[in-house]
């Protein structure tokens, strides 16, 4: 209410209002300090309230139902307000009480209320206990529940399985344990623990780990089991203990605890611990004394625990074994989340990944034994006799298994690839090493015609492809030095993979004959005439067959039983190449997704796969999925990767071409359709792009307009996503976007769009018209080539071929000189190594002599110090004797003086008595003294004599 309205209302009020105003105007002292206007306004509002209440009461008297409605409406408003406020406060719903996570019939004891104290109590009465900490809402805990229950059903009579709900907020587990992830598995072996299990949540893996905790030591009673233990791919630690004297020999409990410490630090159980009780077996591994520990290593020197250097404790034994272990290959178990496990391993160098189905509970693993044999031969650089003995033992173990497999399921073995009955062959005459040689090496080069997985029987008429023959010749020339050692009429055959060619392999059979016969063969067969025709025909054709997408079929020894292939070239290969492989194993039952990303088929009956990944070279190679994963294929796969000119083809990963429509203005190219699109019979303009390239989408309208303006029957506009599709190195680019143009008749002369030229429609048209083949225009198409042109072209081709032959001969001469230089360098290196070994032996001998001289010097120094101490002691005693002798001499002098004085005194007394007697007889007649005196001498004074007598008496009393 405004100030003016308050005053006007106060002036026109009734008498009661006037009284109220008068009463309101009179106030206590000091009310004059207040503003005069609020008092009338307050009185006016109070009067209006009174009038309203009076009107409401009058209306209620007249109509009581309105009063009841107002009261009911007020109560409803109060209840609604209270309900709304109460809901706003109670936003936290109390947790529901926990329920059983495992079935009551399950062998797992479920402490769903988090009774950690009860779990600790019952753990004291059991030898082995598994504690499974879970959260009821955790999906991984729910998934692991069935695996834990399955493992408990097999081990419940030996192991106590306890599940604890560590998420219930009122339980002691939630209050005392602070886990960052679930589930968590702890194992206890009596008082030792906890041993945390971090492996796959699979029943077989959990059971295997529990059994390792139950029996961490492997008893080895015989020599065959000792060889099994030593030939295993995992490093082994052996302890020798004699149980004949006592049921628990000294050091056995410490060795037992060290095995548990190893499981605690390495949940994979990489290091195996064994016990030998037979002294004859112990001598085979250089163990003589009971309580000694032996660490077996395949290639480096095996070690015996140095008890004189380290204390014989469980922690020291475990640490010593883990620091000095030597592994042939490693098992990888990525957990599926963000991890640097694979990245850290790939940084070490080229890696061979082997995906095999693995059952941890199986008693024997024939495939792993074969892989172990391959790894031993691959790393056996010095031909160690112990490794050879272990390899012999592995071959003896594998032979019965393979025979049993062959007898049980002979029909299930895959059919080996067949060789074409009528291959495409050509005769090659190798140049002689010396110009004065009268012989030539003649080789029959045959190309396999099996392609695309079609058996030769289904091919009616095998046609010789000169393109394949030319590629075979190129590959053969790279390896022709292999046949120079032939020096007889006998035929020697070998099978090799081709280099940079789309087919499988070729066969070369060579023999040595005279020059005349070689000339006859050369004239009859025409070694280089057929390839010449092939090259000329390829230049005339625009349509070129796309290379097969089937990867190379690696060299298999079982394909060619007539060829004697030994493993001498493979033994110690890791030391003869700069591409040494690190071997890793993965369980294909758990990690087949990684194999599919590397190129393995998604649907296959046998989940076996091998791939080599070289991060430094940005490439990886896969073993043909059609071949079984076995020792021979692995050796061939590794050999093909290790050679200088590797015949393996880089595996290309691309997106699925089925997801892109075929009828479109711009053709979408993938890895599988690249050759089909680029090498088709028309000009092709290819755009390289990627989704992360911000400038690439701005070019779409330009290429769409270009595709609309050009005829689709003679020109193709295509693009490829290089982030999802791999291409051969010669077709890769270093920047995006990039445009390449492939002319129709000159696919090998592709042209790159200039980088400094803007990508516009006029510029693209000028670029295409400038670099397109002028022979494809209608005017030039009408002009057919004449006979003279063909002859001149043939002459040019022959000159080009002769020039290439001369260049090849120069390259061969350079290769031979390089080989001779290599032999010289190798001889110098061998002599340097021998000198180094000799100097090392001399150094060791000098060090031994130095140590002996040092020990002798230390002994002499100790003897010198001992003699010095003895001489010092003797000198001290002599000094004491000298001091005592001086004291005795002094005392002896004083005694002599005292004796002389006493004698004189006694003589004086005797003389005095005799004198007195004489005086009595003759008092006036003096008697001369009987004691003679020296002239000038006088008797000692009386006081001196008395002093000497008293000192003598004191000395007597002291003595």
PyMOL commands that set and color helices and strands:
alter all, ss='L'
color gray80, all
select helices_A, chain A and resi 3-11+15-25+31-33+37-62+64-89+116-123+139-155+172-176+203-214+223-230+252-265+279-284+314-324+341-346+366-379+385-408+410-412+456-458+466-478+480-483+515-525+529-540+557-559+573-575+588-598+631-642+657-659+674-678+696-709+729-731+761-771+774-776+778-782+787-921+942-958
alter helices_A, ss='H'
color red, helices_A
select strands_A, chain A and resi 109-111+128-134+160-165+184-189+192-197+217-220+236-240+272-276+293-296+303-304+330-331+351-356+424-430+439-447+492-497+505-514+582-587+609-614+619-622+667-669+683-689+715-721+738-742+751-752
alter strands_A, ss='S'
color yellow, strands_A
deselect
rebuild
show_as cartoon
